[in-house]
Amino acid sequence: MAKPRKVIITCAVTGAIHTPSMSEHLPVSAAEIAEAALGAAEAGAAVVHLHARDPQDGRPDQSPEAFTPFLGIIKQGSNVVVNITTGGAPTMTIEERVRPAATHQPEVASLNMGSMNFGLFPMLKRFPDLKHQWERDYLANKNIIFNNSFGQVEHILTTLGPLGTKFEFECYDTSHLYNLKHFLDEGLVKGPLFIQTVFGLMGGIGAHPEDVLHMKRTADRLFGDQYRWSVLGAGRNQLPIAAMAAAMGGHVRVGLEDSLWLAPGVLARSNAEQVQKARQIIEGLGLEIATPDDAREILELKGPDRVAF
């Protein structure tokens, strides 16, 4: 009797794109981030993708010390796989961005696979009443280039790879897949590659079903059976793209980093609510959600006993 395929749900609980004035449900403090991660894990997320924020005004904080409090709480309270960002915020230097993962040595770290224009300014029209001046300055900036040069990507690979950390390769456009193929050919990464194709962020590929198909076809051609595919749909694209990918053999990522919404005009009250929605889609297709240990097996991770937190 055939067994259902297992689908990894990653939950990105806070990120660095949305700002606190946009939703009262966005986790900001270490306690809120820990609670959000544990809630997502209980709802069915096998992986939690983590950023930190300044608890006073909610701005992104990429100091290793900002991660320490919630990493400890999450590890004590759950078997969930921890994924620490090396993206940080697009305005940060590469040295700032890699420090938390280099310090805490998680099982997984995210890695953006190419430089790109990064446009957050359209959100100003949707959220005119921002509490903090930094939010307005950050969102209004039309000159952000998210810098991920070949040298910077190699720096992260050679810093974290020897620690046993594997990567969530975030690919915002077709060229990012080809960049990853370069590093695979050079022997700086090895399979199975965990490739997160990102759709619907301004500056990257769009969120049309043809865009999803194009990225999947390209990855299939470049990597064959050497990769595990997951998708991230921004904003209102989150669940439709998750459903499409799950039906096509992929894994999914949800969370308030990527979308503040549960349904049109309805703010998600928690990350767990979005995980539950994704779980309904996956189980409705006759598939199973992966446990954290399933995810470790699928992605060939080092295990929670080899992290530094």
N, C-alpha and C positions, 0 to 999 in steps of 0.2 A: 504493500500500500504506500502510495507516494506521500511524502511529508510536505506540509506547506513551507514555502520559502520564507525565510526570516528577514525582516526589514528593520534596519537601524533607524531609530528616530534620534536625531541630534536636536537639542534645544539650546539656542543662544539667548541667554536670559536678559541681557541688558545692552551690550554693544557700545558703540560710540557715535551712532548716527542720530538716533532720536534723543531729544533733550527732555529734562524733567517737566517742563511746562506743558508738554504735549499730552502727557497722561499721568495721572496720579498713581497709576499702577506700575510704572516703570521702576524697577529696583535701583536704588541709589546707594544706600549704606551697606556695609559688609553684612550686617544681619539680614537685610532685605534680599541681598544677592544670594546668601546661603539658603534662606527660606525658599526663594524662587527655584534654586537648583534642586533642592531636596523635594519640593513639590512636583517639579517636572519629572524627576526620577521616579517618584511614586506613581505618577500618571502613566509612565511607560517609556520615558526617554532612557536610552542606553548610554548616551554621551551628553554631557553639558559643556557648552562652549562659553568661556568666561572672559569678561572684561572687568575692570574695576573703575570706580568713580570716586570723586571727592565728595564725602558725605555732606559737606556744607552747601555746595551749589550744584552738585551733580555733574561737573565737567569730567571728561575722561582722565583717569589717573593711571599711568603705566609704571609706577614705582613698584618694585617687588613687595615692599612692605604693605601696600594697599591690598594685595592679594592674600597675604598670610592669614588674616582672621577667618575669611570665609572658606579658604581651602581646608583648614583644619576641621571646621564644622562639617563641611560636606563629606570629607573622608571618614569622620567618625560616625556620620549618620546614614551613609549609603555606600553601596558597592559600585556606584555609577562611574563611568570612565570620564576623567577630567581632561578637557581640552583648553589650553591657555592660548589666548591670542598672541600673535606676533604682529598683527595689523595695528593694534592700538587704535590710534586715530590718524587720519591721513595727514595731519599737520605735524606729526611727531617724527623725530629722527630714527634711523634704523637702530642706533644704539639704545635709545629709549625703548623701542618696541620689543627688542629681543630679551631684555633683562629679566622680566618675570619668568619666562619659560626657562631661561638659562639658570636661574636661581632655584626654581621649584621642580624642574625636571619632570614634567607631567608625562603621561603615556602618549598624549597627542598634543600638538601645537598647530595652530592654523598658519598657513603660509600663502600670501598673495603672489600670484605667478606672473605679474607684469605691471608696469606703470600705466596709469590711466588718468584722464580727466575725471574729476569727482564732483558732481553737481548736486548739492543739497539745497540750493537756493529756492527751488520750486515749493519747498515745504513752508516757506515764509507766508505764502498766500493762504495756506490751509491753517496755519497756526500764528495769527497776527499778535496774540496776546502772550508774549513771552516774559517771564518774571525776571530773568537775568540778562544783563547786557552781553555776557559772553555767548549766550545762545544766539542772540541776534547777529553778533559779529561772525560767529562760526558758520551759521547757516547762510549768511549773505555773501560769503566769499565765493566769487566766481573764478578765482584763479588757483584753486586747489588742484595740484597734480599729486596723485597718490603714487609716491616714488617707490618702485620695486624693480630696480635695475638688475641686470644679470649679476653684478658684483654683490649687490645687497642680498639677493636671494641666495647666492653661494655662501655668503657670510652666515646667514641663518642656518643653512643646511650643515655647514661644517662646525657651527657652534653647538647645535642641538643633536645632530645625528650621532656623534660619539657618546651622548648621554642615553642613547636608546629611545629617545623620543621619536615617534613617527608623526606624519604630517597630514593635516587636512588641507589639500592643495586647492586653494580657492581660485577658480578660473572664471573671470568676468567676460571673457571674449575668446574667440577662436585662437587668436595668437597666443594666449596664455597656455593653451594645450600644447602648442608647438614649442613654447619655451620649456614646458615640463619635459617634453620628449628629448630636448637637448640635454637636460640634466640626467635623464635616464640613460641616454647614450653615453654620457661621460662617466657613468658609474657613481654619480653622487647621490642618487636615490635608487631604490629597488622596490620591486613589487612585493605584495599587492599595494598599489597606490590608491589612496583614498581621495578621490577627486570630487570636489564640491563645485558644480557648475552653478553660477550665480546669474539670475535673470531679473531684469527690470530696474536696475539701478542706473541713474543717469550718468553716462560716460561708458557704460558697458553694453553688452548685448541686450536686446529687448526681451519681452516676455511672451511673444507669440508662440503658439505650439510649433511652428516651423523653426523658430530659434532653438527650442528644446531639442527637436529632432536633429537639427544641424550639429549641435554640440555633441549629442550622443553618437551620431554617425562618425564625427571626426575623432572622438575619443576611441571608439571601437576600432577605427582604422589605424590609429597611432599606437594603441596599447593592447589591443586584443584582450586576452584573459589576464593581463597583468594589473588590472585596476578594478576598483569597486566604485560604482557611480552613485552620487547623491546630488540632490538639487536643493537650491535655495531660491524661493520666489519672493521678491520684495513687495511689501504692501499688500494690496488686494490680490496680487498674483500668488500669494503664499500657498493656499490650499489647492487651487486649481492645478498648479504645477506639481505640487506634491502628489495629487491624485494621478496625474499623467505619468510621472516618473515611477510611482509604485506599480502601476499597471505594466510598465515597460521593463521591470526588473531592477529598478533603482531603489535607493534609500532616500530619506527625506530629512530636511532640517526645517524647524519652525522656531518660534520664540520672539520675544518683544524686541530683540535687536533688529529683526528683519521686518516685522509688521506689528503695529500696535492694535490690530483689529481682530475680532473674532468673526464678524459678519459685517455687511455693509452698514456703516453708521454706528456699529456697536463695538466699543472698546473692549479688548480682552481684559478681564479683571486679574488674570494671572497667566504666567507661562504655562502652567499645568492645563488651563483650558484649551490652549492651542495644541498641546500634546494630545489631549483627549480627542480633539477633532481629527488630528492626523491618525490617531489610533483607530477611530471609527472608519476612516477611509481604508486603511490597510486591512483591517479585519473584515470589512465589507467586501473586499476583493478576494477573500478566502486565504489571506496571508497571515503570518504571525509577526508580532513585534519581537525584535531581538532583545534579549536580556543584556546587561553589561558584559557578562562572560561570553555570551554569543558574539557580541561585537569584538571582544578581545580575540576570539578565534577567527572571525571573519577578516579582521584587519591585521592579525598577527602582532598584537601589542605586547609590551614587555611585562605588564601586570602591575597592580597597585602597590606591590611590595617593593618596587624599584623606583618609586618617585621620592622626591626630597621634601615632602610635606606631610 
